[in-house]
Amino acid sequence: MRRLAKDRLGRLRVAAALCAVLALAGAAAAATGRPLDAAEAKLTFFGVDMSGVMPRETGGDVAWRECVDPAGETVYWFAGELDRGRLRIREDGALCFSYKSTGYAEEGCFAAYAEAKGQYRFVGLDGESTFLTKRLRKGVKACSAQEMVS
């Protein structure tokens, strides 16, 4: 009888621990959600003017702004520098940016997660960089370098 009670108590502890782990995993999944798929990304990020910050662990977030026309051509402002670029959305939904300053030879690809209305988190597929949008304006037809610095 005593052994049966010990076994039952052990199983209850394992079940409680498992429930706690599942609850934490569920909370983490809800916090991060799933990345946008290709169709969602195309609807969201073509024809937009967006801005935000690149958070730094040491503080002093770096501001950025990017305008993406309906064809995927971009004007990008980061840390006081302007560049022209292109946005390509892969079949898996990843947003891949390339810029004129590198001859369009390098691509930075990101998974996009919806945070709140008009706010998104871009997580670099390289695991290194994260960008947060603070503002996103849809319906942009063309991007102008002059508007980026104003």
NORGI-V849458 format. One record per residue. SS is DSSP state (H for helix, E for strand, L for the rest). PSI is psi in radians with two decimals (* if undefined). D_FIRST is the distance of its C-alpha to the first C-alpha in Angstrom with 2 decimals. Layout:
ss->SS psi->PSI d_first->D_FIRST
ss->SS psi->PSI d_first->D_FIRST
//
This chain:
ss->L psi->-0.79 d_first->0.00
ss->H psi->-0.70 d_first->3.80
ss->H psi->-0.70 d_first->5.40
ss->H psi->-0.73 d_first->5.08
ss->H psi->-0.70 d_first->6.36
ss->H psi->-0.76 d_first->8.74
ss->H psi->-0.77 d_first->9.92
ss->H psi->-0.76 d_first->10.61
ss->H psi->-0.73 d_first->12.39
ss->H psi->-0.76 d_first->14.26
ss->H psi->-0.65 d_first->15.42
ss->H psi->-0.71 d_first->16.57
ss->H psi->-0.77 d_first->18.52
ss->H psi->-0.76 d_first->20.10
ss->H psi->-0.72 d_first->21.03
ss->H psi->-0.74 d_first->22.52
ss->H psi->-0.73 d_first->24.44
ss->H psi->-0.74 d_first->25.70
ss->H psi->-0.72 d_first->26.89
ss->H psi->-0.76 d_first->28.68
ss->H psi->-0.79 d_first->30.38
ss->H psi->-0.67 d_first->31.49
ss->H psi->-0.75 d_first->32.81
ss->H psi->-0.72 d_first->34.79
ss->H psi->-0.72 d_first->36.15
ss->H psi->-0.72 d_first->37.22
ss->H psi->-0.71 d_first->38.96
ss->H psi->-0.73 d_first->40.76
ss->H psi->-0.69 d_first->41.89
ss->H psi->-0.62 d_first->43.18
ss->H psi->-0.67 d_first->45.06
ss->H psi->-0.45 d_first->46.81
ss->L psi->-2.77 d_first->46.92
ss->L psi->2.69 d_first->48.43
ss->L psi->2.66 d_first->51.88
ss->L psi->2.52 d_first->54.71
ss->L psi->3.10 d_first->55.62
ss->H psi->-0.77 d_first->59.21
ss->H psi->-0.76 d_first->60.45
ss->H psi->-0.74 d_first->59.06
ss->H psi->-0.73 d_first->60.48
ss->H psi->-0.73 d_first->63.91
ss->H psi->-0.58 d_first->64.05
ss->H psi->-0.71 d_first->62.97
ss->H psi->0.01 d_first->64.86
ss->L psi->2.34 d_first->68.21
ss->L psi->0.77 d_first->70.87
ss->E psi->2.72 d_first->69.27
ss->E psi->2.05 d_first->70.20
ss->E psi->2.69 d_first->67.13
ss->E psi->2.80 d_first->66.63
ss->E psi->-2.59 d_first->63.90
ss->E psi->2.70 d_first->62.68
ss->E psi->1.86 d_first->61.24
ss->L psi->2.52 d_first->58.70
ss->L psi->2.41 d_first->58.86
ss->L psi->-0.52 d_first->56.04
ss->L psi->0.03 d_first->58.69
ss->L psi->-3.14 d_first->59.95
ss->L psi->1.00 d_first->63.31
ss->L psi->2.54 d_first->62.46
ss->E psi->2.20 d_first->65.26
ss->E psi->2.60 d_first->66.87
ss->E psi->2.83 d_first->67.72
ss->E psi->2.45 d_first->69.31
ss->E psi->2.29 d_first->69.75
ss->E psi->2.27 d_first->71.75
ss->E psi->2.06 d_first->71.06
ss->L psi->3.00 d_first->73.63
ss->L psi->-0.37 d_first->72.80
ss->L psi->-0.09 d_first->73.69
ss->L psi->0.06 d_first->71.36
ss->E psi->2.41 d_first->74.12
ss->E psi->2.78 d_first->73.10
ss->E psi->2.19 d_first->74.60
ss->E psi->2.30 d_first->72.22
ss->E psi->2.19 d_first->72.59
ss->E psi->2.18 d_first->70.39
ss->L psi->0.73 d_first->71.08
ss->L psi->0.02 d_first->74.72
ss->E psi->2.43 d_first->75.47
ss->E psi->2.54 d_first->76.32
ss->E psi->2.68 d_first->75.70
ss->E psi->2.66 d_first->75.97
ss->E psi->-2.97 d_first->73.21
ss->E psi->2.52 d_first->71.49
ss->E psi->2.24 d_first->68.15
ss->E psi->2.34 d_first->66.65
ss->E psi->2.11 d_first->63.43
ss->L psi->2.91 d_first->61.53
ss->L psi->-0.50 d_first->59.82
ss->L psi->0.03 d_first->56.41
ss->L psi->-0.12 d_first->57.70
ss->L psi->2.40 d_first->58.35
ss->E psi->2.12 d_first->61.44
ss->E psi->2.07 d_first->63.70
ss->E psi->2.41 d_first->66.57
ss->E psi->2.71 d_first->69.55
ss->E psi->2.65 d_first->72.60
ss->H psi->-0.65 d_first->76.32
ss->H psi->-0.36 d_first->76.19
ss->H psi->0.23 d_first->74.30
ss->L psi->0.41 d_first->76.41
ss->L psi->0.31 d_first->73.44
ss->L psi->-0.43 d_first->72.10
ss->L psi->2.44 d_first->68.78
ss->L psi->2.38 d_first->66.15
ss->E psi->2.12 d_first->63.39
ss->E psi->2.49 d_first->60.65
ss->E psi->2.55 d_first->58.12
ss->E psi->2.39 d_first->55.29
ss->E psi->2.25 d_first->56.00
ss->E psi->2.29 d_first->53.30
ss->E psi->2.27 d_first->54.14
ss->E psi->-0.94 d_first->53.27
ss->E psi->3.06 d_first->55.05
ss->L psi->2.05 d_first->58.13
ss->L psi->0.08 d_first->60.74
ss->E psi->2.35 d_first->58.63
ss->E psi->2.70 d_first->57.25
ss->E psi->2.16 d_first->55.68
ss->E psi->2.10 d_first->57.15
ss->E psi->2.08 d_first->54.88
ss->E psi->2.34 d_first->56.73
ss->L psi->-0.26 d_first->55.46
ss->L psi->-0.10 d_first->56.36
ss->L psi->0.08 d_first->53.62
ss->L psi->-0.69 d_first->56.25
ss->L psi->2.56 d_first->57.86
ss->E psi->2.35 d_first->56.92
ss->E psi->2.45 d_first->59.43
ss->E psi->2.32 d_first->58.86
ss->E psi->2.46 d_first->61.22
ss->E psi->-0.40 d_first->62.19
ss->E psi->2.41 d_first->64.83
ss->E psi->2.07 d_first->65.50
ss->E psi->2.13 d_first->68.61
ss->E psi->2.97 d_first->68.92
ss->L psi->0.24 d_first->72.10
ss->L psi->2.29 d_first->73.92
ss->L psi->-0.57 d_first->76.73
ss->L psi->2.71 d_first->78.07
ss->L psi->2.37 d_first->77.23
ss->L psi->2.32 d_first->79.83
ss->H psi->-0.61 d_first->79.76
ss->H psi->-0.67 d_first->81.87
ss->H psi->-0.46 d_first->79.26
ss->H psi->-0.59 d_first->76.52
ss->L psi->-0.06 d_first->78.09
ss->L psi->* d_first->79.07
//
